[in-house]
């Protein structure tokens, strides 16, 4: 893989880790909870109706709210970076 592709993959991983909390915040997943009238509120409503009245732990809505409330941890960023490096390394052999 050429150096430009490696740089692009690394940059994309950093942007995804940094940008995810920003995008989720804009959608309504905030540190104070889900914002009324937002896309997040609609998603929560749909998830609750589909699950019989509550949002299931570990569901997409629950995970997005967790990231919106606390951000991504350093461990999450490290895992994302390791995944990017692992994918690049695997591409050298397969």
C-alpha positions as CSV (number, residue, x, y, z in Angstrom):
1,X,0.0,0.0,0.0
2,X,1.4,3.4,-0.9
3,X,2.1,6.1,1.7
4,X,-0.7,8.3,0.5
5,X,-3.3,5.5,1.2
6,X,-1.8,4.8,4.6
7,X,-2.0,8.5,5.5
8,X,-5.6,8.7,4.2
9,X,-6.6,5.7,6.3
10,X,-4.9,7.1,9.4
11,X,-6.5,10.5,8.9
12,X,-9.9,8.9,8.3
13,X,-9.6,7.0,11.6
14,X,-8.7,10.1,13.6
15,X,-11.6,12.1,12.0
16,X,-14.1,9.4,12.7
17,X,-13.0,9.1,16.4
18,X,-13.0,12.9,16.9
19,X,-16.1,13.6,14.7
20,X,-18.4,10.9,16.1
21,X,-19.3,12.8,19.3
22,X,-19.8,16.0,17.4
23,X,-22.2,14.4,14.9
24,X,-24.1,12.6,17.7
25,X,-24.4,15.9,19.6
26,X,-25.8,17.6,16.5
27,X,-28.3,14.8,16.2
28,X,-29.5,15.3,19.7
29,X,-27.5,12.8,21.8
30,X,-26.1,15.3,24.3
31,X,-24.4,15.2,27.7
32,X,-27.6,16.3,29.3
33,X,-29.6,13.5,27.7
34,X,-31.6,13.2,24.5
35,X,-32.7,16.6,23.2
36,X,-36.5,17.0,22.8
37,X,-37.7,17.2,19.2
38,X,-34.4,16.0,17.8
39,X,-33.5,13.1,15.5
40,X,-32.2,11.3,18.6
41,X,-35.7,11.7,20.3
42,X,-37.3,10.2,17.2
43,X,-34.8,7.3,17.3
44,X,-35.4,6.7,21.0
45,X,-39.2,6.7,20.4
46,X,-39.0,4.2,17.6
47,X,-36.6,2.0,19.6
48,X,-38.9,2.1,22.7
49,X,-42.0,1.2,20.7
50,X,-40.2,-1.6,18.9
51,X,-39.0,-3.0,22.3
52,X,-42.3,-2.8,24.1
53,X,-41.8,0.5,26.0
54,X,-38.1,0.8,26.8
55,X,-34.8,1.2,25.0
56,X,-32.7,-2.0,25.3
57,X,-29.3,-1.8,26.8
58,X,-26.6,-2.1,24.2
59,X,-29.0,-1.0,21.4
60,X,-27.8,1.5,18.8
61,X,-29.8,4.3,20.6
62,X,-28.2,3.4,23.9
63,X,-24.7,3.3,22.5
64,X,-25.2,6.6,20.7
65,X,-26.5,8.2,23.9
66,X,-23.5,6.8,25.9
67,X,-21.1,8.3,23.4
68,X,-23.0,11.6,23.3
69,X,-23.0,11.8,27.1
70,X,-19.4,10.8,27.8
71,X,-17.6,11.0,24.4
72,X,-15.3,8.3,23.2
73,X,-12.7,7.1,25.8
74,X,-9.0,6.9,25.1
75,X,-9.5,3.1,25.0
76,X,-12.1,3.4,22.3
77,X,-9.7,5.6,20.3
78,X,-6.9,3.1,20.8
79,X,-9.1,0.2,19.6
80,X,-10.1,2.2,16.5
81,X,-6.5,3.0,15.7
82,X,-5.4,-0.6,16.3
83,X,-8.2,-1.8,13.9
84,X,-7.1,0.6,11.2
85,X,-3.5,-0.6,11.6
86,X,-4.6,-4.2,11.6
87,X,-6.7,-3.7,8.5
88,X,-3.8,-2.1,6.7
89,X,-1.4,-4.9,7.8
90,X,-3.8,-7.6,6.6
91,X,-4.1,-5.8,3.2
92,X,-0.4,-6.4,2.7
93,X,-0.9,-10.2,2.8
94,X,-4.4,-10.8,1.3
